[in-house]
């Protein structure tokens, strides 16, 4: 028997997305864009009712009573919006009772995005969930932090998948995610104690439902990635003209005669451009799932394939093209046996990432630094070298120079059992973990060039393997009771976490030219080979508890407590206590708000304070450890091995973060307009870092100490407006956030640390943001000799008109180190995301915009400095805005050769000449779809069929035009040892494709 009909609101307008279910089961359907639904009712359920529910409306139960058509009008009811169930640590809560800062992301915000990494799908979806793609190569990980950087060490948030810590969002299939909860403050995250200082990301994957009809669904997309090259060389003849100008400005003779320049112009440019190393590459994703359930069991089985080929040409000489593939196979099984409910999840993931053997940095450097008149190959296919690249030809490296291939296998499992001892008391136990087997095979093959040069004549082969296992066990009791207007719940439990890892690698040189196997003369490289005698391991044992209390569903109180003991610290320092308390008040339920209840449906205040911890440091640092030193000293020109020692710190203990959070939730006009606002103030103390007050003459690296202190504060806001018309439904969602940090204490008596970054510097100073760019502030250019005579200069620098002029900040008439100042902050501020959705007559549109409102970046290298260091021999189009008497306000100084006084003044003196504005707005995703009418697809057994057009990274607006503004030299770990950003980046791919969704 089939029941169909239409669901409308109080104005008679069709409601899309209404849940229509047979009461007491999960058999049902969802209304389409016009509010139309159709439900297949099994004979044994024909006597039941249909339940119609929609967020923000009062649910209705209507008996089926043999009817084939049931039309329903739902009435608005703002209270229902608070009944949404949200996943939190160790359970779920209704939205109404949440008192901490918890942001949720639904599956609809993740689906239909052509990404292989779940983090990429989350970018811009939650305020202050900051995700940066610092490397755009297929298979690359991303940088993730919550509410900005708050420590000098590792800022990575804890990831929990289906209740098990240590889940891998880089490998999970985005199509398998049902919901994401982001725990941002201590009130929400303190239940995770020592792991929660950087916030927590909770992933819930899709599952079957009891009494659900078996369905089969397919979701897939296929498209082409266009490598968006933003930087372009000037023509070769123009490059020669600029080279002459550079030499003359340096007091040297020109390198090219007018006739030679004309010959270059007549001949035209060659192929030595980065575009000739790139191609349009396919990207595809295919996912199938089967789900269903009976009265006592439910299942969900899924399989996925994601394949993103690299935009680089070639395959290294053998096998598949460069690129990244991921295969997922997942089972989620639920069974109900009396009072016992069990859930079993098993996920297998296989990834393969094949990259080139030389590294992207070298490829882009060699392609960029050679003038445009040269070619990669001659007419016979030989790989060519030239006076500017006499040793390497990256075209040949990509086609025949070998590869680096990572083959990783991962098994994630979870077994969960819930026993309802009484109707109020529940016992839960869960065991799970992750097994990883990661292999790497690297081979460098020999490529010969003309007229000279060779790559890979060492014929290196490396084989490496790493195995790890992470196990998580937890047992906890939960007791809940409602007495009149008082509702409370108590949780208490214990948990353990154990991790081990070991591996080996063997590197050989002078292997067989064709096979890469050992042969006569093959050598084992002792420095780059190691065995698995060393082991990496830690364990954590914990006790936890939580109390929730509410009165009249109007006043709320929550307290969390956790005690953790970690093997990373010595006896006496291992344990620490992490408490939090939070409260909520729904003002809109008070009598003094009733006069405006039709306008203000929800007004809720939240307040939380708590302490969480961080143990993200290397293992065994409280012990003196030893390691093999493959080349301790030389004897008779032969390296001799020895033993190395790492110093210990037995006083090492927990890093702790105390967080105050104030939140406001509001709903207006029948909850058509909803808003959330958060303010936070976080102080992290005893930060785990090496000491900075030990002089270099000490001669050895120090272990970590509890030394630094940082304050982070900021705000975040989100706004959603739903507009439903008779034929058109629209939704507007905006989130915006900011965070700032200040270094309160550095290390012992040290108050400042200056780190040299090639030609400029980084600064850490007490009272200032964590890490900033540091150097001289420019003051335009010297315009004439009179300007030179009357302006302060760096002692010993001979300058000419067109050279950079620096600000004399202390007004002493001399430019020296005393004039250096803070020049910029490399970390994002004012991050935002905007989503627009439209549905009309079966058509739907989703448009997503994401960006950063403020960020500075310092760049160096051949894309910044013309004829860089003499290593580069090129000028790019964006560099042609250089000083001349007719262009006094140019972006760049005059061209000058390396070693000249002008080049030394302009480019060897760290200043904001290297500074660029990296703020941007990006049209991240566009999805246009059409769902065929069910009356049509139902005739061929298809419940839903949707086709779509997809675009990703379609447009970026930024003042930084020649590289992607999202790239950064910083990852999650704020190590001062990170290299400067040379702008040698894999280009941002623009994706154009189509998608297909089918449900049977």
BELLIN-V906368 format. One record per backbone hydrogen bond with DSSP energy under -1.0 kcal/mol. NH is the residue of the N-H (numbers start at 1). CO is the residue of the C=O. If there is no record, write none. Layout:
# BELLIN-V906368
NH&CO ; NH&CO
This chain:
# BELLIN-V906368
3&39 ; 4&68 ; 5&37 ; 7&35 ; 8&72 ; 9&13 ; 12&9 ; 15&7 ; 17&31 ; 19&53 ; 20&29 ; 21&51 ; 22&27 ; 23&49 ; 25&22 ; 29&20 ; 31&18 ; 32&36 ; 35&32 ; 37&5 ; 39&3 ; 41&1 ; 45&42 ; 46&43 ; 48&45 ; 50&62 ; 51&21 ; 52&60 ; 53&19 ; 57&54 ; 58&75 ; 60&52 ; 62&50 ; 64&48 ; 67&64 ; 70&4 ; 72&6 ; 74&8 ; 77&56 ; 80&77 ; 81&78 ; 82&79 ; 83&80 ; 86&93 ; 88&91 ; 91&88 ; 93&86 ; 95&84 ; 96&82 ; 97&94 ; 98&95 ; 102&100 ; 103&182 ; 105&180 ; 107&178 ; 109&106 ; 110&107 ; 111&107 ; 115&113 ; 118&169 ; 121&117 ; 122&118 ; 125&122 ; 129&126 ; 130&128 ; 130&145 ; 132&143 ; 134&132 ; 140&137 ; 143&132 ; 145&130 ; 147&128 ; 155&972 ; 158&199 ; 160&201 ; 161&164 ; 162&203 ; 164&161 ; 166&159 ; 167&159 ; 172&168 ; 176&173 ; 177&174 ; 178&204 ; 179&204 ; 180&105 ; 181&202 ; 182&103 ; 183&200 ; 184&101 ; 189&185 ; 190&186 ; 192&189 ; 193&190 ; 195&192 ; 196&193 ; 197&613 ; 199&196 ; 200&183 ; 201&158 ; 202&181 ; 203&160 ; 204&179 ; 206&176 ; 211&294 ; 215&291 ; 217&289 ; 218&998 ; 219&287 ; 220&996 ; 221&285 ; 222&994 ; 223&283 ; 224&992 ; 225&281 ; 226&990 ; 228&988 ; 229&227 ; 234&875 ; 239&235 ; 240&236 ; 241&237 ; 242&238 ; 243&239 ; 244&240 ; 245&241 ; 246&242 ; 247&243 ; 248&244 ; 249&245 ; 251&248 ; 252&247 ; 261&257 ; 262&258 ; 263&259 ; 264&260 ; 265&261 ; 266&262 ; 267&263 ; 268&264 ; 270&372 ; 272&374 ; 273&271 ; 276&273 ; 277&274 ; 278&275 ; 279&311 ; 281&225 ; 283&223 ; 284&307 ; 285&221 ; 286&305 ; 287&219 ; 288&303 ; 289&217 ; 290&301 ; 291&215 ; 292&299 ; 293&212 ; 294&297 ; 298&334 ; 299&292 ; 300&332 ; 301&290 ; 302&330 ; 303&288 ; 304&328 ; 305&286 ; 306&326 ; 307&284 ; 308&324 ; 309&282 ; 310&322 ; 313&277 ; 316&398 ; 322&314 ; 323&354 ; 324&308 ; 325&352 ; 326&306 ; 327&350 ; 328&304 ; 329&348 ; 330&302 ; 331&346 ; 332&300 ; 333&344 ; 334&298 ; 335&342 ; 336&296 ; 337&340 ; 340&337 ; 341&418 ; 342&335 ; 343&416 ; 344&333 ; 345&414 ; 346&331 ; 347&412 ; 348&329 ; 349&410 ; 350&327 ; 351&408 ; 352&325 ; 353&406 ; 354&323 ; 355&404 ; 363&359 ; 364&360 ; 365&361 ; 366&362 ; 367&363 ; 368&364 ; 369&365 ; 374&371 ; 378&382 ; 381&378 ; 384&376 ; 385&450 ; 386&389 ; 397&393 ; 398&394 ; 399&395 ; 400&396 ; 401&397 ; 402&316 ; 403&443 ; 404&355 ; 405&441 ; 406&353 ; 407&439 ; 408&351 ; 409&437 ; 410&349 ; 411&435 ; 412&347 ; 413&433 ; 414&345 ; 415&431 ; 416&343 ; 417&429 ; 418&341 ; 419&427 ; 420&339 ; 421&419 ; 421&425 ; 422&425 ; 426&478 ; 427&419 ; 428&476 ; 429&417 ; 430&474 ; 431&415 ; 432&472 ; 433&413 ; 434&470 ; 435&411 ; 436&468 ; 437&409 ; 438&466 ; 439&407 ; 440&464 ; 441&405 ; 442&462 ; 443&403 ; 444&460 ; 447&455 ; 449&453 ; 450&383 ; 455&447 ; 459&456 ; 461&508 ; 462&442 ; 463&506 ; 464&440 ; 465&504 ; 466&438 ; 467&502 ; 468&436 ; 469&500 ; 470&434 ; 471&498 ; 472&432 ; 473&496 ; 474&430 ; 475&494 ; 476&428 ; 477&492 ; 478&426 ; 479&490 ; 480&424 ; 481&488 ; 483&486 ; 486&483 ; 487&550 ; 488&481 ; 489&548 ; 490&479 ; 491&546 ; 492&477 ; 493&544 ; 494&475 ; 495&542 ; 496&473 ; 497&540 ; 498&471 ; 499&538 ; 500&469 ; 501&536 ; 502&467 ; 504&465 ; 505&530 ; 506&463 ; 508&461 ; 509&523 ; 510&458 ; 511&459 ; 512&517 ; 516&512 ; 522&519 ; 523&509 ; 525&507 ; 530&505 ; 536&501 ; 538&499 ; 540&497 ; 541&565 ; 542&495 ; 543&563 ; 544&493 ; 545&561 ; 546&491 ; 547&559 ; 548&489 ; 549&557 ; 550&487 ; 551&555 ; 552&485 ; 554&551 ; 555&551 ; 556&584 ; 557&549 ; 558&582 ; 559&547 ; 560&580 ; 561&545 ; 562&578 ; 563&543 ; 564&576 ; 565&541 ; 566&574 ; 567&539 ; 569&566 ; 573&570 ; 576&564 ; 578&562 ; 580&560 ; 581&609 ; 582&558 ; 583&607 ; 584&556 ; 585&605 ; 586&554 ; 587&585 ; 587&603 ; 588&603 ; 589&586 ; 590&587 ; 593&590 ; 594&591 ; 596&593 ; 597&594 ; 599&596 ; 600&596 ; 601&667 ; 602&667 ; 604&665 ; 605&585 ; 606&663 ; 607&583 ; 608&661 ; 609&581 ; 610&659 ; 611&579 ; 612&657 ; 613&193 ; 614&655 ; 617&615 ; 623&620 ; 625&646 ; 627&644 ; 629&642 ; 632&640 ; 633&640 ; 635&638 ; 638&635 ; 640&633 ; 642&629 ; 644&627 ; 646&625 ; 649&621 ; 652&649 ; 655&614 ; 656&685 ; 657&612 ; 658&683 ; 659&610 ; 660&681 ; 661&608 ; 662&679 ; 663&606 ; 664&677 ; 665&604 ; 666&675 ; 667&602 ; 668&673 ; 669&599 ; 672&669 ; 673&668 ; 674&720 ; 675&666 ; 676&718 ; 677&664 ; 678&716 ; 679&662 ; 680&714 ; 681&660 ; 682&712 ; 683&658 ; 684&710 ; 685&656 ; 687&708 ; 689&705 ; 698&695 ; 699&696 ; 705&689 ; 707&687 ; 707&705 ; 709&745 ; 710&684 ; 711&742 ; 712&682 ; 713&740 ; 714&680 ; 715&738 ; 716&678 ; 717&736 ; 718&676 ; 719&734 ; 720&674 ; 721&732 ; 722&672 ; 723&730 ; 725&728 ; 729&839 ; 730&723 ; 731&837 ; 732&721 ; 733&835 ; 734&719 ; 735&833 ; 736&717 ; 737&831 ; 738&715 ; 740&713 ; 742&711 ; 743&768 ; 744&709 ; 745&709 ; 747&750 ; 750&747 ; 753&764 ; 755&762 ; 757&760 ; 760&757 ; 761&774 ; 762&755 ; 763&772 ; 764&753 ; 766&751 ; 767&743 ; 768&765 ; 772&763 ; 773&824 ; 774&761 ; 775&821 ; 776&910 ; 779&805 ; 782&803 ; 788&784 ; 789&785 ; 790&786 ; 791&788 ; 797&794 ; 802&782 ; 803&800 ; 805&780 ; 807&777 ; 809&807 ; 811&808 ; 815&793 ; 819&816 ; 820&817 ; 821&775 ; 823&773 ; 829&854 ; 832&851 ; 833&735 ; 834&849 ; 835&733 ; 836&847 ; 837&731 ; 838&845 ; 839&729 ; 840&843 ; 843&840 ; 844&929 ; 845&838 ; 846&927 ; 847&836 ; 848&925 ; 849&834 ; 850&922 ; 851&832 ; 852&920 ; 853&830 ; 854&829 ; 856&825 ; 857&916 ; 859&914 ; 860&981 ; 864&861 ; 865&861 ; 867&874 ; 868&865 ; 870&867 ; 871&868 ; 872&868 ; 873&369 ; 877&232 ; 879&876 ; 880&877 ; 882&880 ; 883&892 ; 887&884 ; 891&881 ; 892&881 ; 894&802 ; 897&246 ; 900&897 ; 904&900 ; 905&901 ; 906&902 ; 907&903 ; 912&776 ; 914&911 ; 915&912 ; 916&857 ; 918&855 ; 920&852 ; 921&957 ; 922&850 ; 923&955 ; 924&848 ; 924&922 ; 925&848 ; 926&951 ; 927&846 ; 928&949 ; 929&844 ; 930&947 ; 931&842 ; 932&945 ; 936&933 ; 937&933 ; 938&934 ; 940&937 ; 941&938 ; 942&937 ; 943&999 ; 944&999 ; 946&997 ; 947&930 ; 948&995 ; 949&928 ; 950&993 ; 951&926 ; 952&991 ; 953&924 ; 954&923 ; 957&921 ; 967&964 ; 974&153 ; 975&973 ; 978&975 ; 985&983 ; 990&226 ; 991&952 ; 992&224 ; 993&950 ; 994&222 ; 995&948 ; 996&220 ; 997&946 ; 998&218 ; 999&944 ; 1000&216
